[in-house]
Amino acid sequence: MFNSYDDLITIDDLCDMLAIGKNTAYHLLNTNQIHAFRIGRIWKIPREAVSEYVLRNSSLPK
């Protein structure tokens, strides 16, 4: 659950967290594989959405 604005990350943070490039990050966001929203041209990504994506796409215990 979203608790504070500190729980929102940027595209650059997402790239660092998942060790991916910006093109891949934008693809994940635009295809709703990672749930996020935009304010103007800036993506706001809940940190929890990244965790959910990792759990959904890995063999880690849920």
N, C-alpha and C positions, 0 to 999 in steps of 0.2 A: 504494500500500500504506500502511496505517495505521502511522505511526511513533511518535507520541507523543500525549499528551492535548492538546497545543497544536493538533493537527490536527482537533479537534472544535470545531464552532461551534454557536451557539444560533439560535433562531428569529429573533431580532433581527438577528444577523449575516447570516443567510440573506436576510432582507428587504433589508438594506443592499447586499449583494453583487449581488443580482439586480434591485434597484429595484422590488420588489413589495410588496404589502400582506400582512398576517398571514393573512387569509383565503385568499389564493392560496398562500402558503407552506404552510399546514396542508393545503390540498387536494393540493399536490404530494407532501407527506409521506404523507398518508393513502391516496393512490392508488399509492404506491411508485414514483412517477416520479423521486423523489430517495430513494435508499436511506439509511435512518437507523434509529435505535432510540430507545426511551423508557426512562427510569428514573423510575418513578412517573409524574408528569405532565410531566416535563421531557424534551424532545426533545434528543438528541445526534446531530449531523449531521457525518459525516466530510467535511472540506473537499474531499477527492478525489471524493466523490459529487456535489458541486455541479459540479465541473469536468467530470465524465463527463456529467452532465445537459446542460450547456451545449454540449459537443461533439456529443452525440447529437441535439440539437434545433437545430443551426445549420449553416451551410454552411462552418464553419471546418474546416481540414484536420485529419484524425484522426491 
